[in-house]
């Protein structure tokens, strides 16, 4: 029996490690069941113990939309069916802001474990995005209700949603990795980030129509905002009812992939030092 | 990849090998915990770092199936040594080779979530230890039986007493025969009867060929469990050899 064990033994050699980015990728594949369990944990602990459980996810964008509609529908009266306009941007924004913040808090939670057992350090971050995807699915319900309520036609272009969500997820994953890599060393980054998020939201066409923000600095403010392309992707397919142009998909895809790659390399390089930080 | 592993496998006589392992922590002069302080100090040019040698040129070979003891005062570098072996910490210099999955049996139930039930936590904790869902399903009944909490398995863990949590933690962590087991300090889980059960399971592991590393500052514990031991102080090996001789030296030095 002992012989059988020894022939299967995994050998770890600190001198023969591959590039950390690659090692991490292999680790994530081996620990995929852990990621599923972590997503389950987040969803169950959030929804199980309250009657409103899933209701909260639905109420949050709905409530914000209602407030925004009351406050801004006069100001932006040129926008047709403003509730759908706001909601189609808000679900994207909520996904992005919630997942990136959750990435930081769950990495901080896991850092105690990282000091005692080996785990792929990105597993907590990936699971945060996974939880966000499930929540995003729920947030489509109020959107559908409002679209039916305001008699906004639903076009075939909503079939683009899975592709859009994939691109958005990779972008959020990249930002989440980057933030988490540094927030382990400086926890106050999380607080600074909430301020940045607030500014970022008002500079993105979430509540304020594109044309209004576009009039500032000849639209430069929009062009340099990576989230602009991703929000537009969703808004074109939901609100405008059109398939997004190839150039829009390519620019959104390029931004997401670049952000993910940067985040992955920075995080895996930094994560070796996590345990050194006493 | 496979061939290389086989090569190590066929002519190795060790499970854990450390070659010139040095760990140097970088400690800032003042501990900077926020980005704000870091930025202010950066402008002032005050981000100087002091380095601290936690492990200094350690060479060590632990044989397959051996129970090996590490003794030393607090801050001697014992925990750092364990971190290097369990691949949590990459050494600053030197090389670490381990053959087999390293299983640190410390902080039992560290990954438990209070809102989840005992059953859900078994799966969460099992996957944290690197097992697949299927492997956990195979051992599921065994874990419940060992932990003696079958009645409460569908209740949230926050309703458990600390003893129950520790029992469940131990039952999950010890459900699989580990290849390399790390024991940090004495096991004190639950009541005397349960402790007896834990010690029996540990003994079984050792008898079935698990390589075990025991860390303690109690010389008696080391002599009772280990044949060979190491005395670590300020990151250096003071003495290495038969555990009785090592602990005797340690006792004399400490004036116990």
Boltz contact constraints between the chains, C-beta under 6 A:
constraints:
  - contact:
      token1: [A, 2]
      token2: [B, 209]
      max_distance: 6.0
  - contact:
      token1: [A, 9]
      token2: [B, 99]
      max_distance: 6.0
  - contact:
      token1: [A, 9]
      token2: [B, 100]
      max_distance: 6.0
  - contact:
      token1: [A, 9]
      token2: [B, 179]
      max_distance: 6.0
  - contact:
      token1: [A, 11]
      token2: [B, 5]
      max_distance: 6.0
  - contact:
      token1: [A, 11]
      token2: [B, 8]
      max_distance: 6.0
  - contact:
      token1: [A, 11]
      token2: [B, 99]
      max_distance: 6.0
  - contact:
      token1: [A, 12]
      token2: [B, 87]
      max_distance: 6.0
  - contact:
      token1: [A, 12]
      token2: [B, 98]
      max_distance: 6.0
  - contact:
      token1: [A, 13]
      token2: [B, 97]
      max_distance: 6.0
  - contact:
      token1: [A, 14]
      token2: [B, 90]
      max_distance: 6.0
  - contact:
      token1: [A, 14]
      token2: [B, 95]
      max_distance: 6.0
  - contact:
      token1: [A, 14]
      token2: [B, 96]
      max_distance: 6.0
  - contact:
      token1: [A, 15]
      token2: [B, 95]
      max_distance: 6.0
  - contact:
      token1: [A, 33]
      token2: [B, 127]
      max_distance: 6.0
  - contact:
      token1: [A, 33]
      token2: [B, 132]
      max_distance: 6.0
  - contact:
      token1: [A, 33]
      token2: [B, 133]
      max_distance: 6.0
  - contact:
      token1: [A, 34]
      token2: [B, 127]
      max_distance: 6.0
  - contact:
      token1: [A, 37]
      token2: [B, 123]
      max_distance: 6.0
  - contact:
      token1: [A, 37]
      token2: [B, 124]
      max_distance: 6.0
  - contact:
      token1: [A, 37]
      token2: [B, 127]
      max_distance: 6.0
  - contact:
      token1: [A, 41]
      token2: [B, 113]
      max_distance: 6.0
  - contact:
      token1: [A, 41]
      token2: [B, 124]
      max_distance: 6.0
  - contact:
      token1: [A, 45]
      token2: [B, 115]
      max_distance: 6.0
  - contact:
      token1: [A, 113]
      token2: [B, 111]
      max_distance: 6.0
  - contact:
      token1: [A, 116]
      token2: [B, 104]
      max_distance: 6.0
  - contact:
      token1: [A, 116]
      token2: [B, 106]
      max_distance: 6.0
  - contact:
      token1: [A, 116]
      token2: [B, 107]
      max_distance: 6.0
  - contact:
      token1: [A, 117]
      token2: [B, 104]
      max_distance: 6.0
  - contact:
      token1: [A, 118]
      token2: [B, 87]
      max_distance: 6.0
  - contact:
      token1: [A, 118]
      token2: [B, 88]
      max_distance: 6.0
  - contact:
      token1: [A, 186]
      token2: [B, 34]
      max_distance: 6.0
  - contact:
      token1: [A, 186]
      token2: [B, 35]
      max_distance: 6.0
  - contact:
      token1: [A, 188]
      token2: [B, 34]
      max_distance: 6.0
  - contact:
      token1: [A, 188]
      token2: [B, 35]
      max_distance: 6.0
  - contact:
      token1: [A, 189]
      token2: [B, 35]
      max_distance: 6.0
  - contact:
      token1: [A, 272]
      token2: [B, 90]
      max_distance: 6.0
  - contact:
      token1: [A, 275]
      token2: [B, 88]
      max_distance: 6.0
  - contact:
      token1: [A, 275]
      token2: [B, 89]
      max_distance: 6.0
  - contact:
      token1: [A, 276]
      token2: [B, 25]
      max_distance: 6.0
